[in-house]
Amino acid sequence: MPAAIRRLLISSAALALTAGGFVFGTGSAHAAATCSQAYLPLPDPSCTPGATNPDVTQATIGSTICVSGWTATIRPSTSYTNALKKQQIAEYGYSDTSMADYEEDHFIPLELGGDPRDPNNLWPEPRYATGGTSETSFSKDSVETRLKTAVCHGTVSLAAAQDAIATDWTTALQSLGLG
């Protein structure tokens, strides 16, 4: 079942439970986890496969991602990402439900042509080390910046950078010979 349909069904079920008097996050009822934490520090690929922005191609990087400040023009509002983060924290079954402990992260980052609003490209990435590694959401940010720099300098193609980060951001630099 496609992730977008699964999320719609989960949202509908959550709405029905809420209307019936169940409130999530209070201990009275919790959404069943549909996404696995087994991939951490990466997202579950069946829930967050990534999605790219069709406006960003190798031919358009000079007028999109390589322009300083361009990502700010497409970044979704926090009201959108916070609502999605709350829903996805439940979907991932995180025992820590504090919104402050997660970054609603673009799996394929905006600075590498990731889709800004597609739920397939957004997930609640823990701000603390997970999955038996020392990797955090802050670690990924530096990888994203180095990949964007390589793309904008012509060292790496946009497609190769997108593929490397979507495959495993923790090894993306090494896989492209940048680490």
C-alpha positions as CSV (number, residue, x, y, z in Angstrom):
1,M,0.0,0.0,0.0
2,P,1.5,3.4,-0.9
3,A,2.7,5.5,2.0
4,A,0.4,8.4,1.2
5,I,-2.7,6.1,1.3
6,R,-1.5,4.5,4.5
7,R,-1.0,7.9,6.1
8,L,-4.5,8.9,5.0
9,L,-6.0,5.8,6.5
10,I,-4.0,6.3,9.8
11,S,-5.1,9.9,10.0
12,S,-8.7,8.9,9.4
13,A,-8.5,6.2,12.1
14,A,-6.9,8.7,14.5
15,L,-9.6,11.3,13.8
16,A,-12.3,8.7,14.4
17,L,-10.7,7.6,17.7
18,T,-10.3,11.2,18.8
19,A,-13.9,12.0,17.9
20,G,-14.8,8.9,20.0
21,G,-13.1,10.4,23.1
22,F,-9.7,8.9,22.8
23,V,-6.8,11.3,22.9
24,F,-3.4,10.3,21.7
25,G,-0.4,11.0,23.9
26,T,-2.2,10.8,27.3
27,G,-1.9,7.1,27.9
28,S,-5.6,6.5,27.2
29,A,-5.0,5.3,23.6
30,H,-2.0,5.2,21.2
31,A,-1.8,4.8,17.5
32,A,-0.3,1.5,16.5
33,A,3.2,1.9,15.1
34,T,3.2,1.4,11.3
35,C,6.8,2.4,10.7
36,S,9.8,0.6,12.1
37,Q,12.6,2.1,14.2
38,A,14.9,-0.7,13.2
39,Y,16.5,1.4,10.5
40,L,17.6,4.3,12.8
41,P,19.4,6.6,12.3
42,L,17.7,6.3,8.9
43,P,14.0,6.4,8.4
44,D,11.9,3.3,7.6
45,P,12.1,3.1,3.7
46,S,8.5,1.9,3.4
47,C,7.3,5.0,5.3
48,T,9.8,7.5,4.1
49,P,11.2,6.6,0.7
50,G,12.1,10.2,-0.2
51,A,10.7,12.3,-2.9
52,T,12.3,14.9,-5.2
53,N,11.2,18.3,-6.3
54,P,10.5,18.2,-10.1
55,D,11.6,21.8,-10.4
56,V,15.1,20.9,-9.4
57,T,17.1,19.1,-12.0
58,Q,20.8,19.1,-13.1
59,A,19.8,21.7,-15.6
60,T,18.2,24.0,-13.1
61,I,20.6,23.9,-10.1
62,G,22.1,27.3,-11.1
63,S,18.7,28.9,-10.5
64,T,17.5,26.7,-7.6
65,I,19.6,24.9,-5.1
66,C,22.9,26.8,-5.9
67,V,21.3,30.2,-5.2
68,S,21.9,31.4,-1.7
69,G,18.6,31.5,0.2
70,W,16.6,29.5,-2.4
71,T,15.5,26.8,0.1
72,A,13.8,29.5,2.3
73,T,11.5,30.2,-0.6
74,I,10.1,26.7,-0.7
75,R,10.4,25.5,2.9
76,P,7.0,24.5,4.3
77,S,5.5,26.4,7.3
78,T,6.1,25.0,10.8
79,S,2.3,24.6,11.2
80,Y,2.4,22.1,8.3
81,T,5.6,20.3,9.5
82,N,4.6,20.2,13.2
83,A,1.2,18.6,12.4
84,L,2.9,16.1,10.3
85,K,5.6,15.5,12.9
86,K,3.0,14.8,15.6
87,Q,1.3,12.2,13.3
88,Q,4.6,10.6,12.2
89,I,5.9,10.3,15.8
90,A,2.9,8.1,16.5
91,E,3.4,6.2,13.2
92,Y,7.0,5.4,14.2
93,G,5.8,4.4,17.7
94,Y,8.4,6.5,19.5
95,S,8.1,6.1,23.2
96,D,9.4,9.7,23.6
97,T,6.6,11.8,22.1
98,S,8.2,15.2,22.9
99,M,8.0,17.2,19.7
100,A,11.2,19.1,20.7
101,D,13.2,15.8,20.6
102,Y,12.6,15.4,16.8
103,E,13.4,17.4,13.7
104,E,10.8,17.0,11.0
105,D,13.5,16.3,8.4
106,H,13.5,16.3,4.7
107,F,15.0,12.8,3.9
108,I,16.2,14.1,0.6
109,P,17.1,17.6,1.7
110,L,15.7,20.8,0.1
111,E,19.3,21.8,-0.7
112,L,19.6,18.6,-2.8
113,G,16.3,19.0,-4.5
114,G,14.0,17.1,-2.1
115,D,10.3,17.7,-2.2
116,P,9.4,20.3,0.4
117,R,5.8,19.1,1.3
118,D,5.5,15.4,0.3
119,P,5.0,13.3,3.4
120,N,7.1,10.6,1.7
121,N,10.1,13.0,2.1
122,L,9.5,14.1,5.7
123,W,10.0,12.1,8.9
124,P,10.5,12.8,12.6
125,E,14.3,12.4,12.9
126,P,15.5,12.0,16.5
127,R,17.8,14.8,17.7
128,Y,19.6,12.3,19.9
129,A,21.8,9.4,18.9
130,T,19.8,6.3,17.9
131,G,20.3,2.9,16.3
132,G,23.5,2.1,18.2
133,T,25.4,5.0,16.5
134,S,26.4,8.4,17.5
135,E,24.6,9.9,14.5
136,T,22.1,12.7,15.2
137,S,19.9,15.0,13.1
138,F,22.8,17.6,13.4
139,S,25.2,15.1,11.9
140,K,23.0,14.8,8.8
141,D,23.0,18.6,8.3
142,S,26.7,18.7,7.7
143,V,26.5,15.9,5.2
144,E,23.7,17.8,3.3
145,T,25.8,20.9,3.2
146,R,28.9,19.1,1.9
147,L,26.9,17.3,-0.8
148,K,25.2,20.6,-2.0
149,T,28.6,22.2,-2.2
150,A,29.9,19.3,-4.3
151,V,26.9,19.4,-6.6
152,C,27.1,23.2,-7.1
153,H,30.9,22.9,-7.8
154,G,30.2,20.2,-10.4
155,T,32.2,17.6,-8.4
156,V,29.1,15.3,-8.0
157,S,25.9,15.2,-10.1
158,L,22.6,16.0,-8.5
159,A,21.3,12.5,-9.1
160,A,24.3,10.9,-7.5
161,A,24.0,13.1,-4.4
162,Q,20.3,12.4,-4.1
163,D,20.9,8.7,-4.5
164,A,23.7,8.6,-2.0
165,I,21.8,10.5,0.7
166,A,18.6,8.4,0.1
167,T,20.6,5.2,0.3
168,D,22.4,5.9,3.5
169,W,23.2,9.5,4.6
170,T,25.7,8.1,7.1
171,T,27.9,6.8,4.3
172,A,26.9,9.2,1.5
173,L,30.2,11.2,1.6
174,Q,32.3,8.1,1.5
175,S,30.3,6.5,-1.3
176,L,30.9,9.5,-3.4
177,G,34.6,9.8,-2.6
178,L,34.1,13.0,-0.5
179,G,34.7,11.5,2.9
